[in-house]
Amino acid sequence: MNSVFFSYESFAHAVSGAAGSAAAMMVFYPLDTARLTLQVDEKRKSKSAHTVLGEIFKEGGL
């Protein structure tokens, strides 16, 4: 096996990529959920995104 694939630098890049992906999902998944809820739910269309996020948090939890 080639040691280039299993170097410390490769491991550091993999860990930083995974951490960045996890952070992005934690930030953007609730916003995507709010967007979909605003598009689909007729009774929430007149509400702001901030209000919808609060309602989603109350209904489904963190």
ABEGO torsion letter per residue (X at the ends): XBAAAABAAAAAAAAAAAAAAAAAAAAAAAAAAAAAAAAABAAAAABBAAAAAAAAAAAAEX
